[in-house]
Amino acid sequence: MRLSASFHHVTARVAFFALLACGACALGGAAPAAPPPSTSRFIEMPPIDDGGKSSGAHAVTICLPAGYDATDRRYPVIYVLDGESAFLTREHDMRDAVGYELVHDQLVHEGLIEPAIFVAVHNSVDADGKPVRGNRRDDYCLTDQGAVMPTKANGYYDYLAHTIKPLIDATYRTRPEPVSTGITGFSAGGAGAFWMTYLHPETFGMGICQSPPFMAAWAGNELQAMLDDPKRPVPAVRLWMDAGSREFDFIYKDAYAAYRKLVAQGFRHGENIAFYTGHNHGHEKFDCNQRLRAALYFMLHTKTPTVTGEAIADMDAVDGGPITLARPTHVVLETVYDHGLRLTDGTVTFTSDNPKVAALTPTINELRPIAAGHTTVTATVGGRKIVQQVEVSAPAAQQLCRPTKTPIRIDGDLADWPSLPIVVDKPLHAGDVGAWHGPADLSYRFGCTYDAQFFYIAIQTTDDCLKSVPEKDPWFQDGVEVRLDARPDAERRYGQGANEFGDILLIALSPARAGETRAPYNAAKLPEGTKAVCVATPTGHNTEIAIPVAYLNKMAGTAWSAVRLNVVVNDVDEDYAGFRGDKLWWQPDWRTPDNTWGSGTFQRQAAAR
């Protein structure tokens, strides 16, 4: 598939981007005025009064293209929602900002896109500089299905279109026509960027909507009804939509469905609409940043991108090629262009040539392992077939859970445990650790058992430097996380760690010192009767957990026969310079592509008679 000539000959290109951050700027009520003179590319404007139309006054940061003062050319404009962390500053580093200017400047340097002006519109803050409560919901959510009071989204659009934009167009050398004006958003801002482009083509001619939530609480029933209408006229706009594979259940599948509905309305894939799958991307700013290059190239390119190939891919896999299936995944057909542009073609359907090895759910393109072996997945495009090889690995080996012969007390003293047979004394992946020096630095052993009332877990951790305080969650310090899935086999073996405290039980603790009592994370959500302690020891910490058998039976729908378990111990030492410290997983994190179907399963061994 090639992009049509209209994709190349549009006279102005615009790209739009967004972040998840909330505002952090001083509040004021000054009427719109020209920005102060500056020798920097970045111009900071104080909050501009909104006349009560939106959640409050909004500060603005403008980023001019390099060499702006050396020419008299006019530029397209990109309006950035959640603009306070759009650019890299002293306050916002690579963890806290998307860094639009970096991606833009690199592409301009390579001669691949035309330069643009960025106008980053900050979120509103109160007199103390704190985000106004509900500001993003009020400004970005077209209709709020979960609140009694309506949002101010239409007023926010009016504020952007008739207060901010005229000021920018009067002050800078812009191309003010809709085809050269864009708005962008990430997450909630992505939903806002979508409807402001889709419903207001008279202002915004193009939009990049990154990780947009299309569930009713954000998109609203009114917009959903518009998307569901295949006869709705196609507005004169161009849209970019993307989402990460690790956002599947709460972002990706709804965004993908919306994209397909837009194609059904008459949007043309690769011309006035594009969808991009972020392979193994989550819901973070640095994931958003990784998709920006393709988004900007699609919107602002200086020559028609060249198709270099197309292939069926595992949406979680970073590398292409044959699919090794070790967990349920989703397959996508991707058209690859030069210079890193890769578009997901949502107009095709797939078939699995051997459903006894891997079954395919066509509506969401989920490929699920059934048995070890080989098969192929096929897509038909324009009368030609595209085939991908698939190898299904064997399920992970299972463990036995034997009944206890002695009573277990949940007190942190492990003397009543005869053995802790499972030893974890090295990381599964190098990326899990940054300052790990060996088993004496961090290691653990654990076991599980049961009786008529409880399922028990004990973890004995060796940690040479204890860093634990009551105020932090267990994953931000020394701590233990246990995840348990007790659902029926057909659901449990394929579980991916989603819906914690629903499908998956999370018990997370940090070690308490002598005289302290600490409750588990979100203790109120644990099954009634659950007991859990984590106590410091001279060599590290001990954890004991008792989960009511009644909970296991309820989740299984019958008397439990097996559970799936995973353990990770976190370590933050004085020598760690990273973000979250070292992590020693027993099994690969179920929430990642490293997950293996059935991993961590314990089969219940019946008590001897």
C-alpha positions in Angstrom: 0.0 0.0 0.0 1.3 3.4 -1.0 0.4 6.8 0.3 -1.6 8.7 -2.3 -0.4 11.9 -4.0 -2.8 13.9 -1.8 -0.7 12.8 1.2 2.3 14.6 -0.3 0.7 17.7 -1.9 -1.1 19.1 1.1 0.4 22.6 1.4 0.9 22.6 5.1 1.5 19.9 7.6 0.7 19.9 11.3 1.4 17.4 14.1 0.0 17.4 17.6 1.3 15.8 20.7 0.4 15.5 24.4 1.4 14.5 27.8 -0.2 13.2 31.0 1.2 15.8 33.4 -0.9 18.3 35.4 -0.1 22.0 35.5 2.4 23.8 37.7 2.4 27.5 36.8 1.4 30.7 38.6 -2.2 31.7 38.2 -3.3 35.1 37.0 -6.1 36.8 35.2 -4.4 39.2 32.8 -6.1 39.9 29.5 -4.4 38.5 26.4 -1.3 40.4 25.5 1.7 40.0 23.2 4.4 37.8 24.7 7.5 39.6 26.1 10.5 39.9 23.8 13.0 37.1 24.2 16.3 36.0 22.7 15.4 32.4 23.4 13.4 30.0 21.3 11.2 29.5 24.3 8.8 32.3 25.3 6.9 32.0 28.6 3.5 33.7 28.8 1.8 34.3 32.1 -1.7 32.7 32.6 -4.2 34.1 30.1 -7.7 34.7 31.5 -10.3 32.3 30.1 -13.4 34.5 30.9 -14.8 31.6 32.9 -15.1 29.4 29.8 -12.8 26.6 31.0 -11.2 25.3 34.3 -9.3 28.5 34.8 -6.5 30.7 33.3 -3.8 28.9 31.4 -0.2 29.8 31.0 1.4 29.2 27.6 5.0 28.2 26.5 5.9 28.9 22.9 8.8 27.1 21.2 9.9 28.7 17.9 11.8 26.7 15.3 15.5 27.2 15.2 16.4 30.2 12.9 13.0 31.8 13.2 14.4 35.3 13.4 16.7 34.7 10.3 13.8 34.2 7.8 10.5 35.7 6.9 8.8 32.4 6.3 5.5 31.4 7.9 5.1 28.2 9.9 2.4 25.7 10.8 1.4 25.7 14.4 1.1 22.8 16.8 -1.0 23.3 19.9 0.1 21.0 22.7 -2.3 20.0 25.5 -0.9 19.4 29.0 1.7 21.8 27.9 3.6 22.4 31.1 5.7 19.4 30.5 5.9 19.5 26.7 9.6 20.5 26.6 12.8 19.6 28.4 13.5 22.3 31.1 15.3 22.5 34.4 12.0 21.4 36.0 11.2 18.6 33.6 13.8 15.9 32.6 13.3 12.9 30.4 11.0 11.2 32.9 8.7 14.2 33.2 8.6 15.6 29.7 7.9 14.3 26.2 10.5 16.5 24.6 8.7 17.6 21.4 11.4 20.0 20.4 14.0 17.3 20.4 12.1 15.0 18.0 11.1 17.9 15.8 14.6 19.3 15.6 16.1 16.0 14.6 13.7 15.5 11.8 14.2 19.0 10.5 18.0 18.5 10.7 17.5 15.3 8.5 15.4 17.3 6.0 12.4 15.0 6.5 9.9 17.5 7.8 9.1 21.2 7.6 9.6 23.2 10.8 6.7 24.2 13.0 5.9 26.4 15.9 4.8 24.7 19.2 2.3 26.4 21.5 2.1 24.4 24.7 -1.0 25.3 26.7 -0.6 24.5 30.4 -3.2 23.1 32.7 -4.9 25.5 35.1 -3.6 25.9 38.7 -4.9 27.6 41.8 -3.5 30.5 43.7 -1.0 28.2 45.4 0.2 26.8 42.2 -1.5 23.5 42.6 -3.6 21.9 39.7 -7.2 22.9 39.8 -9.2 19.9 40.9 -10.6 18.1 37.9 -9.1 20.5 35.4 -8.2 18.0 32.7 -11.6 16.3 33.0 -13.3 19.7 32.6 -11.2 20.8 29.7 -10.6 17.6 27.7 -13.6 15.5 28.4 -16.4 16.3 25.9 -19.1 14.8 28.3 -18.4 13.3 31.7 -20.6 10.3 32.2 -19.4 9.9 35.8 -20.2 13.4 37.2 -23.4 15.3 38.0 -22.0 18.6 36.7 -21.2 18.9 33.0 -17.7 19.6 31.9 -16.4 22.9 30.4 -14.9 21.2 27.3 -16.8 23.3 24.7 -15.8 26.4 26.6 -12.2 25.3 26.6 -12.3 24.8 22.8 -13.8 28.3 22.4 -11.0 29.6 24.6 -8.3 28.0 22.4 -9.9 28.9 19.1 -10.9 32.5 19.9 -8.5 33.7 22.6 -5.2 31.8 22.4 -5.0 31.2 18.6 -5.8 34.8 17.5 -3.1 36.0 19.9 -0.5 33.6 18.5 -1.5 34.3 14.9 -1.2 38.1 15.5 2.2 37.8 17.1 4.1 35.2 15.1 4.5 34.3 11.5 2.0 31.5 11.4 0.0 29.9 8.7 -3.4 30.4 10.4 -5.6 28.3 8.1 -7.0 25.0 9.5 -4.9 22.8 7.3 -1.8 24.3 9.0 -3.2 24.3 12.5 -3.0 21.3 14.7 -3.8 20.2 18.2 -2.3 17.3 20.1 -2.9 15.3 23.2 -1.6 12.2 25.2 -4.0 10.1 27.3 -6.9 12.4 28.3 -5.4 15.1 26.2 -5.5 12.6 23.3 -9.2 12.3 23.6 -9.5 16.1 23.7 -7.3 16.5 20.7 -9.4 14.0 18.8 -12.8 15.6 19.3 -11.5 19.1 18.8 -10.2 18.1 15.4 -13.1 15.8 14.5 -15.8 18.2 15.5 -14.1 21.5 14.6 -12.4 21.2 11.3 -12.9 25.0 10.8 -10.1 25.5 13.4 -7.9 22.4 13.6 -7.1 20.6 10.3 -4.9 17.8 11.7 -4.5 16.1 15.0 -2.2 13.6 16.7 -4.1 11.7 19.3 -1.7 9.6 21.4 -3.1 6.9 23.7 -6.6 8.5 23.6 -9.1 6.9 26.0 -12.4 6.3 24.1 -14.3 4.8 27.0 -17.6 6.6 27.8 -16.2 8.4 30.8 -13.8 10.3 28.6 -15.1 10.2 25.0 -18.8 10.5 26.1 -21.9 8.8 24.7 -22.5 11.6 22.3 -19.1 11.2 20.5 -19.5 7.4 20.6 -22.8 7.8 18.8 -21.1 9.9 16.1 -18.4 7.3 15.6 -21.0 4.5 15.3 -22.7 6.4 12.4 -21.1 5.0 9.2 -23.0 7.7 7.2 -21.5 10.6 9.1 -19.6 13.0 6.7 -15.9 12.8 6.8 -14.5 16.2 8.0 -11.6 17.8 6.1 -8.9 16.8 8.6 -6.1 14.4 9.0 -5.8 12.2 12.1 -2.9 10.3 13.7 -3.9 7.8 16.4 -1.6 5.5 18.4 -1.5 3.4 21.5 0.9 1.0 23.2 0.4 -2.7 23.4 0.7 -2.7 27.2 -2.3 -0.3 27.2 -4.5 -2.9 25.5 -7.3 -3.4 28.0 -7.8 0.2 29.0 -6.6 2.2 26.0 -5.6 0.3 22.9 -8.6 -1.8 22.0 -11.0 1.2 22.3 -8.7 3.4 20.2 -8.3 0.7 17.6 -12.0 0.2 17.4 -12.5 4.0 17.0 -10.0 4.0 14.2 -11.8 1.2 12.4 -15.1 3.1 12.7 -13.5 6.1 11.2 -12.3 4.1 8.3 -15.8 2.7 7.9 -17.0 6.3 7.7 -14.7 7.0 4.8 -11.4 8.0 6.3 -8.6 6.6 4.1 -5.9 4.6 5.8 -2.5 6.1 5.1 -3.9 9.3 3.7 -6.1 11.2 6.1 -5.9 8.8 9.0 -3.1 6.6 10.4 -2.9 4.2 13.3 0.4 3.2 15.0 1.0 0.3 17.4 3.6 1.0 20.0 5.3 -2.4 20.5 5.6 -3.2 24.2 4.8 0.5 25.0 3.0 1.4 28.2 1.3 4.6 29.3 4.3 6.8 30.0 5.7 10.0 28.5 8.8 8.2 27.3 6.5 5.8 25.4 4.8 8.7 23.9 8.1 10.2 22.9 9.1 7.0 21.0 6.1 7.3 18.8 6.6 11.0 18.0 9.1 10.5 15.2 6.7 8.5 13.1 3.8 10.9 13.9 5.8 14.0 12.9 7.1 12.4 9.8 3.6 11.3 8.8 2.2 14.8 9.3 5.0 17.2 8.3 7.0 15.2 5.8 8.7 17.1 2.9 8.4 14.2 0.4 6.2 11.2 0.1 7.3 8.3 2.4 8.4 5.2 0.4 6.9 1.8 1.2 9.7 -0.7 2.1 7.6 -3.7 3.1 4.7 -5.1 5.1 4.5 -7.9 7.6 2.4 -9.5 10.2 3.9 -8.7 13.7 3.4 -9.6 17.3 2.3 -6.2 18.8 4.3 -6.9 22.0 7.5 -7.9 20.2 10.2 -5.2 19.8 11.8 -7.1 16.9 10.1 -8.4 13.7 10.3 -11.8 12.1 8.6 -15.1 13.1 6.4 -15.0 16.1 7.3 -17.1 19.2 4.1 -17.5 21.1 4.6 -17.9 24.8 1.5 -16.0 26.0 -1.7 -14.6 24.4 -0.8 -11.7 22.1 -2.4 -9.6 19.4 -1.2 -9.7 15.8 -1.1 -6.6 13.5 -0.4 -6.0 9.9 2.1 -3.3 9.5 3.2 -1.3 6.4 6.7 -0.1 6.8 8.1 3.1 5.2 11.5 4.7 5.0 12.9 6.7 7.9 11.1 4.8 10.7 7.5 5.3 9.7 5.4 2.2 10.5 1.6 2.2 10.2 -0.8 -0.5 11.5 -3.4 -1.5 8.9 -6.6 -2.2 10.8 -8.6 -3.0 7.7 -7.5 -6.6 7.4 -8.6 -9.9 9.1 -6.4 -12.8 10.0 -6.7 -16.6 10.0 -4.7 -19.2 12.0 -3.9 -22.2 9.8 -3.7 -24.6 12.7 -6.1 -23.5 15.5 -5.2 -26.6 17.5 -1.8 -25.0 18.0 -2.8 -21.3 18.2 -6.4 -20.0 18.2 -7.3 -16.6 16.8 -10.0 -14.3 18.0 -10.7 -12.2 14.8 -12.5 -9.2 16.5 -9.4 -8.2 18.5 -6.8 -10.3 16.6 -5.8 -12.1 19.7 -3.6 -15.2 19.1 -3.7 -17.6 22.0 -1.4 -20.6 22.5 -3.2 -24.0 22.7 -0.4 -26.6 22.3 3.3 -26.6 21.6 4.0 -26.7 17.8 4.1 -24.7 14.6 1.4 -22.9 12.6 1.1 -19.8 10.4 -1.1 -16.7 10.5 -2.3 -15.3 7.2 -3.8 -11.9 6.1 -5.2 -11.1 2.7 -4.6 -7.6 1.3 -5.7 -6.5 -2.2 -5.9 -10.1 -3.3 -2.4 -11.1 -2.1 -1.6 -13.2 1.0 0.8 -12.2 3.7 2.0 -15.1 5.9 3.8 -15.2 9.2 5.3 -18.2 10.9 4.3 -18.9 14.4 6.0 -21.2 16.9 4.2 -22.0 20.2 6.4 -22.9 23.1 5.4 -25.4 25.7 3.7 -24.1 28.8 5.9 -23.5 31.9 6.5 -26.4 34.3 4.2 -26.7 37.2 4.9 -26.9 41.0 3.2 -28.9 43.7 1.6 -27.3 46.8 1.5 -29.8 49.6 -0.7 -29.6 52.7 0.9 -28.5 55.9 1.5 -31.0 58.7 2.0 -28.3 61.4 0.0 -25.2 62.3 1.2 -22.0 60.6 1.3 -18.7 62.6 1.4 -15.5 60.6 3.9 -13.6 62.8 7.1 -13.3 60.6 8.8 -16.2 62.5 9.4 -18.9 59.9 10.4 -21.6 62.4 7.1 -23.4 61.8 7.9 -23.8 58.1 9.7 -27.1 57.4 11.3 -25.8 54.2 11.2 -23.0 51.7 12.2 -25.0 48.5 12.2 -22.3 45.8 15.4 -20.2 45.7 15.7 -16.9 43.7 19.3 -15.7 43.9 19.8 -13.9 40.6 17.8 -11.6 38.3 15.8 -12.9 35.4 16.9 -10.0 33.2 19.8 -7.6 33.4 17.3 -4.7 33.0 15.7 -5.7 36.4 18.8 -4.6 38.3 21.1 -1.6 38.3 23.2 -2.0 41.5 22.9 -5.7 42.4 26.1 -7.3 43.7 25.1 -10.9 44.3 22.9 -13.0 46.6 24.2 -11.3 49.7 22.9 -8.0 48.4 19.5 -9.4 47.6 18.1 -13.0 47.3 15.2 -14.9 48.7 13.6 -18.3 49.1 10.0 -19.1 49.5 7.4 -21.8 49.7 3.6 -22.3 49.9 1.3 -24.8 51.7 -2.3 -25.0 52.7 -4.8 -26.4 55.2 -8.6 -26.4 55.4 -8.8 -22.7 56.1 -5.9 -20.9 54.4 -3.4 -21.0 51.5 0.0 -19.9 53.0 3.0 -18.2 51.5 6.4 -17.6 53.3 9.3 -15.6 51.9 12.7 -15.3 53.6 14.7 -12.4 52.1 18.4 -11.7 52.4 19.1 -8.0 52.1 22.3 -6.4 53.3 20.9 -2.8 53.5 17.3 -2.3 54.7 15.6 0.8 53.4 12.0 0.9 54.5 9.6 3.6 55.7 5.8 3.5 56.2 5.1 6.4 53.9 6.2 4.7 50.6 4.6 1.9 48.6 6.5 -1.4 48.6 7.7 -1.0 45.0 9.4 2.4 45.8 11.6 0.9 48.6 12.6 -2.5 50.0 9.4 -4.6 49.7 7.7 -7.7 48.6 4.9 -8.1 45.9 2.9 -11.3 45.6 0.4 -11.9 42.8 -2.0 -14.8 42.9 -4.5 -15.9 40.2 -7.0 -18.5 41.4 -9.4 -18.4 38.4 -10.3 -21.5 36.4 -7.5 -23.0 34.3 -8.8 -21.6 31.0 -8.4 -18.0 32.4 -5.6 -18.5 34.9 -3.0 -20.0 32.5 -3.3 -17.0 30.1 -3.6 -14.3 32.8 -1.4 -11.2 32.2 -1.6 -9.5 35.6 -4.4 -7.1 34.7 -7.2 -6.1 37.0 -5.4 -6.4 40.3 -7.7 -6.9 43.3 -10.2 -8.2 40.7 -9.0 -11.1 38.6 -5.6 -10.9 40.2 -4.9 -10.6 43.9 -2.0 -8.3 44.8 -0.5 -8.5 48.3 2.4 -6.0 48.7 4.3 -5.2 51.9 7.3 -3.4 53.1 9.3 -4.7 56.1 8.3 -3.3 59.5 10.9 -2.7 62.1 10.6 -3.7 65.8 7.6 -2.0 67.4 6.0 -1.1 64.1 2.8 -2.5 62.6 2.3 -2.1 58.9 -0.8 -3.0 56.8 -0.4 -4.4 53.3 -0.9 -2.1 50.4 -4.6 -1.5 49.8 -5.5 -3.7 52.7 -9.2 -2.9 52.5 -9.3 -4.5 49.1 -7.9 -7.9 50.2 -10.3 -10.8 50.8 -11.9 -10.8 54.2 -9.8 -12.8 56.6 -6.5 -12.3 54.8 -3.4 -12.1 57.1 -0.1 -10.7 56.0 3.1 -9.5 57.8 6.5 -8.5 56.7 9.1 -8.0 59.4 12.7 -6.9 59.4 15.4 -9.4 60.5 19.1 -9.1 61.1 19.8 -10.4 57.6 16.9 -8.9 55.7 13.1 -9.5 56.2 10.6 -12.3 56.4 7.1 -12.3 54.9 4.1 -14.5 55.8 0.7 -14.5 54.1 -2.5 -16.4 54.7 -5.2 -16.2 52.1 -8.6 -17.7 52.9 -9.4 -20.9 51.0 -12.9 -19.6 50.7 -11.5 -16.9 48.3 -9.7 -19.5 46.2 -12.9 -21.5 45.9 -14.9 -18.4 45.0 -12.5 -17.5 42.2 -12.2 -21.0 40.9 -16.0 -21.5 40.9 -15.4 -24.8 42.7 -13.0 -26.4 45.2 -9.6 -25.0 44.2 -7.2 -27.4 42.5 -4.4 -25.0 41.4 -3.3 -21.4 41.7 -0.9 -19.3 39.7 1.7 -17.4 41.8 4.4 -14.8 41.2 6.8 -13.1 43.6 9.1 -10.1 43.2 11.3 -8.6 45.9 12.4 -5.0 45.6 15.6 -3.5 46.8 16.7 0.1 47.1 20.2 0.5 48.5 22.4 3.6 49.1 24.4 2.8 45.9 21.3 2.7 43.6 21.2 5.7 41.3 18.1 4.7 39.3 14.4 5.2 39.8 12.9 2.2 41.5 15.8 0.0 42.5 16.6 -3.6 41.9 13.9 -6.2 41.4 14.2 -10.0 41.6 11.3 -11.7 40.0 10.6 -15.5 40.4 8.7 -15.7 37.1 8.7 -13.1 34.4 6.3 -10.3 35.1 2.9 -11.4 33.8 2.2 -7.9 32.6 5.1 -7.9 30.1 5.8 -9.8 26.8 8.2 -12.0 28.8 5.2 -13.7 30.4 4.9 -17.5 29.7 1.5 -19.1 29.7 0.9 -21.1 32.9 4.1 -19.8 34.6 4.1 -20.1 38.4 1.3 -22.6 38.6 1.0 -24.7 41.8 -1.1 -27.8 41.6 -2.8 -28.8 44.9 -1.6 -32.1 46.3 -4.3 -33.9 48.2 -3.7 -34.6 51.9 -2.7 -38.2 52.7 -5.4 -40.3 54.4 
